[in-house]
Amino acid sequence: MDARVVVLGAGFGGLELSTILSEELGDAANVTLIDKGDAFVFGYSKLDVLFGRATLDAVRLPYREVVKPGVRLLRETVAAIDPDARRVTTDAGVHEADVLVVALGADYDYAATPGLSVDHEFYSVAGAAGLATAVRSFAEGHALIGVCGAPFKCPPAPSECALLLHDELTRRGVRDACRISFSIPLPSPVPPSPETSAALVEAFAERDIELLTGRRVVALDPARKVARYDDGGELAYDLFLGVPKHRAPDVVIASGMTEEGYIPVDPGTLATRFPGVYAVGDVTTAGVPKAGVFAEGAARVAARGILAELRGDDPPAPYDGVGTCYIEFGGDRIGAVTVDFRSGPRPTGVFGVPSPELRAEKERFGSDRRARWFGR
Ligand SMILES: Cc1cc2nc3c(=O)[nH]c(=O)nc-3n(C[C@H](O)[C@H](O)[C@H](O)COP(=O)(O)OP(=O)(O)OC[C@H]3O[C@@H](n4cnc5c(N)ncnc54)[C@H](O)[C@@H]3O)c2cc1C
């Protein structure tokens, strides 16, 4: 294939899209996959690191293990994107593309929440690793899990954090000396699925976890250990476990591709308004949540669209916007929510009651992707 496909970002979206092109085209794929990091980490592994269930080394999947016919994986930092010319400038040079795919994910906007830093959030690998020490030594006082903006990745993740913290404090025999609160700007933990939200609310009540909905943390005063809210209220804490406000990476915003912070795409094809340029995953506004399973589903459709274009075939079926997220309920129990974002007038979700089958499914979710992308 003569067409040069340049994929920016080797996360869920970029890895899946490059894998499909390699499977279909082999050595002729001509894919350049670019990422600034040297390893991929599943989002949910950050909770494992935060609660000392895994080391950083154990959850890092090094990019050097991505060996695919027709795919060149380069460790470079994207410095500029010209979507009209389909030209990408990195810290190492310039890449010209016939087809460009932007899969750079969502970054964290610390400055949007004065006082918040990597020391107070568990959504980055560095943040989770840093807070693991604080969690391990926390034995009395008020732990506050606070969300600083929506949309945020994996909507159930802060709920999981609250439930796993309860387990951790119970295991160490200090739960009675601690208060756990969880605040979220949304009206319920998982709005598209009232059943899932009800199950989580019940789990919080059983564990004496205080849930504050419709409240967003707007500032943190680490010296006084106080979180300030959008309704003017304040809450004192001893341990703050935060979800930072998200936004598209600076380089994407500077490219002129974004509207209201993210790249608008055709939700059925993942095409941007720039010919030959696609965008998938958390960097887009595609009408689906920011989660790996949705980034991957979008990448599959974009990959099939690219293949159809290259081969002169009919376009693939549009992206269905259906995905399943697994939810840690604590006590080693794993439930799930499957949400359909595109077939009806509004999203609908089905709750999967925690079960050994769902635990096995989540394990398979990880092992399948480790095998498919990293050959493990
Ligand atoms: C605590 C937590 C738990 C989660 N649990 C789940 C879960 O159970 N299930 C689920 O489906 N999702 C989960 N997620 C969400 C999931 O991790 C993300 O939604 C997913 O990674 C998005 O995929 P993506 O391909 O859009 O972006 P990403 O996976 O974020 O990939 C983007 C890539 O772009 C690279 N990049 C960014 N800027 C540059 C640049 N300038 N130059 C070069 N490279 C760059 C980054 O290094 C990164 O590798 C969770 C997230 C968190 C934080």
Ligand as a Chemical Component Dictionary entry (heavy atoms), coordinates in Angstrom:
data_LIG
# 
_chem_comp.id                   LIG 
_chem_comp.type                 NON-POLYMER 
_chem_comp.pdbx_formal_charge   0 
_chem_comp.three_letter_code    LIG 
# 
loop_
_chem_comp_atom.comp_id 
_chem_comp_atom.atom_id 
_chem_comp_atom.alt_atom_id 
_chem_comp_atom.type_symbol 
_chem_comp_atom.charge 
_chem_comp_atom.model_Cartn_x 
_chem_comp_atom.model_Cartn_y 
_chem_comp_atom.model_Cartn_z 
_chem_comp_atom.pdbx_ordinal 
LIG C1  C1  C 0 -8.440  5.326  37.121 1  
LIG C2  C2  C 0 -8.904  4.985  35.729 2  
LIG C3  C3  C 0 -9.594  3.797  35.498 3  
LIG C4  C4  C 0 -10.048 3.472  34.218 4  
LIG N1  N1  N 0 -10.698 2.286  34.013 5  
LIG C5  C5  C 0 -11.141 1.967  32.782 6  
LIG C6  C6  C 0 -11.828 0.742  32.549 7  
LIG O1  O1  O 0 -12.008 -0.079 33.458 8  
LIG N2  N2  N 0 -12.279 0.478  31.290 9  
LIG C7  C7  C 0 -12.070 1.364  30.247 10 
LIG O2  O2  O 0 -12.491 1.077  29.132 11 
LIG N3  N3  N 0 -11.436 2.545  30.453 12 
LIG C8  C8  C 0 -10.955 2.862  31.672 13 
LIG N4  N4  N 0 -10.301 4.054  31.874 14 
LIG C9  C9  C 0 -10.223 5.047  30.786 15 
LIG C10 C10 C 0 -9.156  4.738  29.743 16 
LIG O3  O3  O 0 -7.891  4.575  30.329 17 
LIG C11 C11 C 0 -9.086  5.871  28.712 18 
LIG O4  O4  O 0 -10.379 6.285  28.382 19 
LIG C12 C12 C 0 -8.387  5.377  27.457 20 
LIG O5  O5  O 0 -7.022  5.165  27.755 21 
LIG C13 C13 C 0 -8.545  6.322  26.289 22 
LIG O6  O6  O 0 -7.897  5.820  25.164 23 
LIG P1  P1  P 0 -7.279  6.800  24.065 24 
LIG O7  O7  O 0 -6.655  5.917  23.037 25 
LIG O8  O8  O 0 -8.275  7.795  23.633 26 
LIG O9  O9  O 0 -6.163  7.642  24.838 27 
LIG P2  P2  P 0 -4.968  7.155  25.746 28 
LIG O10 O10 O 0 -5.069  5.710  26.083 29 
LIG O11 O11 O 0 -4.885  8.142  26.852 30 
LIG O12 O12 O 0 -3.702  7.313  24.794 31 
LIG C14 C14 C 0 -3.224  8.558  24.361 32 
LIG C15 C15 C 0 -1.728  8.415  24.080 33 
LIG O13 O13 O 0 -1.257  9.633  23.470 34 
LIG C16 C16 C 0 0.038   9.905  23.946 35 
LIG N5  N5  N 0 0.315   11.342 23.803 36 
LIG C17 C17 C 0 -0.377  12.375 24.336 37 
LIG N6  N6  N 0 0.162   13.545 23.962 38 
LIG C18 C18 C 0 1.217   13.233 23.153 39 
LIG C19 C19 C 0 2.169   14.007 22.404 40 
LIG N7  N7  N 0 2.164   15.350 22.423 41 
LIG N8  N8  N 0 3.098   13.355 21.677 42 
LIG C20 C20 C 0 3.124   11.984 21.620 43 
LIG N9  N9  N 0 2.247   11.206 22.299 44 
LIG C21 C21 C 0 1.318   11.824 23.050 45 
LIG C22 C22 C 0 0.009   9.457  25.407 46 
LIG O14 O14 O 0 1.318   9.161  25.864 47 
LIG C23 C23 C 0 -0.905  8.219  25.344 48 
LIG O15 O15 O 0 -0.177  7.007  25.266 49 
LIG C24 C24 C 0 -9.806  4.381  33.144 50 
LIG C25 C25 C 0 -9.086  5.560  33.364 51 
LIG C26 C26 C 0 -8.632  5.860  34.631 52 
LIG C27 C27 C 0 -7.830  7.119  34.829 53 
# 
loop_
_chem_comp_bond.comp_id 
_chem_comp_bond.atom_id_1 
_chem_comp_bond.atom_id_2 
_chem_comp_bond.value_order 
_chem_comp_bond.pdbx_ordinal 
LIG C1  C2  SING 1  
LIG C2  C3  SING 2  
LIG C2  C26 DOUB 3  
LIG C3  C4  DOUB 4  
LIG C4  N1  SING 5  
LIG C4  C24 SING 6  
LIG N1  C5  DOUB 7  
LIG C5  C6  SING 8  
LIG C5  C8  SING 9  
LIG C6  O1  DOUB 10 
LIG C6  N2  SING 11 
LIG N2  C7  SING 12 
LIG C7  O2  DOUB 13 
LIG C7  N3  SING 14 
LIG N3  C8  DOUB 15 
LIG C8  N4  SING 16 
LIG N4  C9  SING 17 
LIG N4  C24 SING 18 
LIG C9  C10 SING 19 
LIG C10 O3  SING 20 
LIG C10 C11 SING 21 
LIG C11 O4  SING 22 
LIG C11 C12 SING 23 
LIG C12 O5  SING 24 
LIG C12 C13 SING 25 
LIG C13 O6  SING 26 
LIG O6  P1  SING 27 
LIG P1  O7  DOUB 28 
LIG P1  O8  SING 29 
LIG P1  O9  SING 30 
LIG O9  P2  SING 31 
LIG P2  O10 DOUB 32 
LIG P2  O11 SING 33 
LIG P2  O12 SING 34 
LIG O12 C14 SING 35 
LIG C14 C15 SING 36 
LIG C15 O13 SING 37 
LIG C15 C23 SING 38 
LIG O13 C16 SING 39 
LIG C16 N5  SING 40 
LIG C16 C22 SING 41 
LIG N5  C17 SING 42 
LIG N5  C21 SING 43 
LIG C17 N6  DOUB 44 
LIG N6  C18 SING 45 
LIG C18 C19 SING 46 
LIG C18 C21 DOUB 47 
LIG C19 N7  SING 48 
LIG C19 N8  DOUB 49 
LIG N8  C20 SING 50 
LIG C20 N9  DOUB 51 
LIG N9  C21 SING 52 
LIG C22 O14 SING 53 
LIG C22 C23 SING 54 
LIG C23 O15 SING 55 
LIG C24 C25 DOUB 56 
LIG C25 C26 SING 57 
LIG C26 C27 SING 58 
# 
